[in-house]
Amino acid sequence: MENDKFSALKKEVQEIIDLIAGKKNKEANNKLVVVSEILDELLDFSEDDEDLMEISHYQVLLNQLHQKLNTSTDDSMEGEDQF
């Protein structure tokens, strides 16, 4: 069962990555919010050290994806200002 939680989480994170690669930043951001909430719930109810370490890895990854999305959004807005 523990494996199922992280397998589903891995799938969701991969979807975010795919959306970013497809330049669908708004959809990626929406998905990121949902996955972050799921991760927060897992963190609230996990007591096992291995689970907590796995959750922390996903937290770091989601933070990096969030930064990537913000950077991509800023870059696209800079391009719009030039017109």
C-alpha positions as CSV (number, residue, x, y, z in Angstrom):
1,M,0.0,0.0,0.0
2,E,2.8,2.4,0.8
3,N,4.3,1.8,-2.6
4,D,0.9,2.6,-4.2
5,K,1.0,6.1,-2.7
6,F,4.4,6.9,-4.0
7,S,3.7,5.3,-7.4
8,A,0.7,7.5,-7.8
9,L,2.7,10.5,-6.7
10,K,5.4,9.7,-9.1
11,K,2.9,9.5,-11.9
12,E,1.4,12.9,-11.0
13,V,4.9,14.5,-10.9
14,Q,5.7,13.0,-14.3
15,E,2.5,14.6,-15.7
16,I,3.6,18.0,-14.3
17,I,7.0,17.5,-16.0
18,D,5.3,16.6,-19.3
19,L,3.0,19.6,-19.1
20,I,6.0,21.9,-18.5
21,A,7.8,20.3,-21.5
22,G,4.7,20.9,-23.6
23,K,4.7,24.6,-22.6
24,K,1.4,24.2,-20.8
25,N,2.5,26.1,-17.8
26,K,-1.0,27.0,-16.5
27,E,-2.1,23.4,-16.5
28,A,1.3,22.4,-14.9
29,N,0.8,25.0,-12.2
30,N,-2.7,23.8,-11.4
31,K,-1.5,20.2,-11.2
32,L,1.4,21.2,-9.0
33,V,-1.0,22.8,-6.5
34,V,-3.0,19.6,-6.4
35,V,0.0,17.4,-6.0
36,S,1.5,19.7,-3.3
37,E,-1.8,19.3,-1.3
38,I,-1.6,15.5,-1.6
39,L,2.0,15.6,-0.5
40,D,1.1,17.8,2.5
41,E,-1.6,15.2,3.5
42,L,0.9,12.4,3.3
43,L,3.3,14.4,5.4
44,D,0.6,15.0,8.0
45,F,-0.2,11.3,8.4
46,S,3.2,9.6,7.9
47,E,5.2,8.5,10.9
48,D,7.6,6.1,9.2
49,D,11.1,7.5,8.7
50,E,11.4,6.0,5.2
51,D,8.1,7.6,4.1
52,L,9.2,11.0,5.5
53,M,12.5,10.8,3.6
54,E,10.6,9.9,0.4
55,I,8.2,12.8,1.0
56,S,11.1,15.2,1.5
57,H,12.5,14.2,-1.9
58,Y,9.2,14.9,-3.5
59,Q,9.0,18.3,-1.7
60,V,12.4,19.3,-3.1
61,L,11.4,18.2,-6.6
62,L,8.1,20.1,-6.4
63,N,9.9,23.2,-5.2
64,Q,12.3,22.9,-8.2
65,L,9.3,22.5,-10.6
66,H,7.6,25.5,-9.0
67,Q,10.7,27.6,-9.6
68,K,10.9,26.4,-13.2
69,L,7.3,27.4,-13.8
70,N,7.9,30.8,-12.3
71,T,11.1,31.3,-14.3
72,S,9.2,30.2,-17.5
73,T,6.3,32.6,-16.7
74,D,8.7,35.5,-16.1
75,D,10.6,34.8,-19.3
76,S,7.4,34.7,-21.4
77,M,6.2,38.0,-19.8
78,E,9.5,39.7,-20.6
79,G,9.0,38.8,-24.2
80,E,5.5,40.3,-24.2
81,D,6.8,43.6,-22.9
82,Q,9.1,44.0,-25.9
83,F,6.1,44.3,-28.3
